[in-house]
Amino acid sequence: MLETIDAGEKVTLKANSNYFDGKPPLAGVVFKNVPDAMVRVLEFKKGTIDFMQNDIEPDMLPWLKNNTHADIGVHQGTTFQYIGINLTHPILKQRKVRQAIAFAIDRDAIIRHLLKGTSDTANGILAPANWAFDDTVRRWPHDPEKAKRLLDEAGYSDPDGNGPRPRFRLSFKTTNIDLRRRIAEALKEQLQRVGIELEIRSYEWGTFFSDIKQGNFHLYSLAWVGILDPDIQYQIFHSASVPPNGDNRGRYSNADIDRLLERGRLTFDETERKPIYSQIQKQLAEDLPYVPLWWWRNVVVKQPSVKDFVPYPDGDLISFKQVTLQ
C-alpha cells in the first residue's frame, strides 16, 4: 500500500495486512530516486541500498563483483531495444536502405564491449521467452559489404570510394544518459563505414520522447518493456495506430500486416494465433519498420540478506511480496 511520496526523492510502500494472499514478510519497500549511476553503486556498497534491477551501468558490474558482497544474477529478459525509423523520410522509406542499416550494425561488438554481455542479439520484438516467438525469423548479421551493395542498388552510390564524403546524412536522436550516448557513437562509427553519416542529437527524456511521439526524427533508439501478448504489435505496427491512436511512430503501413494483426486478436487459442504471429514476425523482419538491436537481460544486484526474490523475464517486481530480509 502507498504510504508516502517525497517528490523527486522516494516512494514508500507499506505491507497490506489485508492482502488476499496473506500479509507480506517485509514491513515495506522504499523506492529511492538516485539518478547518478555511480552514486547508486556507492550507496549499495555502504548498505543504504539493498536491491537494484536493470539500473546498473554494465561497466560497473565488475567493480561490484570485486568490491562488494553483492549477489549478482543475470537472467533472460524480454525488453526489446531497437532503432525506430521515420518511414516518411525520402531515403528511409526505401526498404533496401533500412536493410543496409541492419547489415551495417555490429550488434555483437556493442553487446561485448559496451553492454558487457548483458543482452542477446534480437531479430524482432518478441523474445524467445514469448510463446509466439518464431526462431526461424530472418536475422541481420553484421555484413558491411552487403550493406554497401544494397545502398548502391537503392541509388546511393559512394561519391568518393574510400574517401570521407558520405552517401547521405541522417540524424539520430537519443537521451542524454551516458550509456545511450556511447551506444549512439558506436552506431555512428559503424554506419560511417558503409557511407552513412549520422548526426547524433541527445536530449533530456521529456524533449526526446515528445519528438518521437510527434514523428520529429529520422532515426532514434528506444526499448519496449514488459512485452507479454504479441497483440502489442497492433498498437505498434497497424496503420491505424499512428499517434495519437497508437504507437506507430514511424508511420509504417502494410495492408497484409494490418489483416494479420486483425486476425490475431479474433481468438484466444494460442495454437491458432501462433502461425498468424509467425507470419507477422517474418514480414516485419523483411520490411524493417524497426531495426532490431537486442533483448536486454535482467540484471539483479542485491545484498546477500535479501532472500526469495524471483526474477521475471519482463522485469516485474511482483515477487517482492515473498521477499525476506535476513
Secondary structure, DSSP 8 states (H G I E B T S, - for coil): -EEEEETTTEEEEE--TT-TT---SSSEEEEE----HHHHHHHHHHTS--EEES-S-GGGHHHHHHHS--EEEEEEEEEEEEEEE-TTSTTTTSHHHHHHHHHH--HHHHHHHTSTT-EEE-SSSS-TTSTT--TTS------HHHHHHHHHHTT---TTTTSS--SEEEEEEEES-HHHHHHHHHHHHHHHTTTEEEEEEEE-HHHHHHHHHHT--SEEEEEE----STTHHHHHH-GGG-TTSSS-TT----HHHHHHHHHHTS---HHHHHHHHHHHHHHHHHH-SEEEEEEEEEEEEE-TTEE-----TT---GGGGG-EE-
